[in-house]
Amino acid sequence: MTPASVLDALDRRAEETAGDMIEWRHHLHQHPELSNREEQTAAFIAERLAEFDLDEVRTDVAGHGVVAVLRGGAEPDGDTAGTVLLRADIDALPVPDESAVDFASEVIDTGYPGGPFPVSHACGHDCHTAMLLGAMRILAEQRDQNPGTIVAVFQPAEEGAPPDELGGARHILDEGALDGLEPTMAFGMHVQPFPKGMVAARAGNQFGASCMVKITVTGEQVHGSTPWKGKDPMPAAGSILSGIGQIYRQLNAFDAFTVSIGHVQDVGRFNVIGRTVTLWGTIRATRQERMQELQERVERLAVGSTEAMGCTAEVEFLQDVPPVHNRTEWVEALSPTFADVVGAEKVLPSPPTLGYDDVSEFVNRYGGLYVGLGVQDTQLNEAGDDLENEPGGRGMVPNHHPAFYADNETLVKGVLLHAHVAVDHLWGRATV
């Protein structure tokens, strides 16, 4: 059997089994779980994988991760066929489900730190998981026709574990869960509000660098009627919030970044000036080199603002995630594969983003690519440099929005992207 005939068989089976993949996606969407709490999600994944006659299924990886190993039975063309790592993230978000689909989530997590939270797959990780499951099934059916090894990583906690917990891609690597497998490339994709079936691949940083920032402002607690007898941390916290909004004026405006405070935490009541106020936020930068400078400026601002008001600040930078860096040679190597799946006219460069994804831990270490897959009713404008709503469609809804949606029929393209990338790499047709 030739690689071309293997791909033809995969194409046929992907279409024939698409209904099952969509059913899996609906189940996962209705039963979302937050980062580091993906217990039932992992059990569902492991149950499906057990049906596919794989060589190995490892569970409880870095929490609730699952790693599946499929070894091919064909002889490689060269000395080695390599090992391809395919990755999907499995966690959901503390976001209500307003997608208006008949399989919408009604889950409320009452025990999660900071909760209770409504929970939904507002970032499409249900799609990622179902697509990779679909790919592993059809690849397993062709195992004797392919050389090399395929490793599927179903990763927990991509959205970030609670601050006092380990989690995510780095935890998988630190645990040694991939030791001995030695991937020769990593591949994954993220569903996005691009036109249905579009593959967006950017040479350079596809996603930015990120970290969580925690600023604890400490004063002296006192009765609200006598603020001069204590040290009020609230005005100091307010000064930090105002100052963060001005950092952009201190740095090159053509080198994108953002510092955002998303949560202000206090313990007290209306007539008590509390002891502490905690600010939680995120720093994003298109380049890792900019991240250290931003952290230094945030810490200087926090310490100076609080000292001016007689308080103190402790600044912590948590969960550092490097940018997803797609090397040019990998984009060139895999673009023909993408074109085979979706058509050359639908393989387009991705705009830069300050979003992050810790798949960077795999792509930056092993090489390979992380790309966007369009799943919404959008289209390129006449100039071809921006998106607009497709007439009569549901329009563009960004990831993390409560109404985020993904077109079911497009998801088979994701199954095929995983499968084609694996076959082309293992046969030496997509490598650097």
Disulfide bonds with the S-S distance in Angstrom:
none
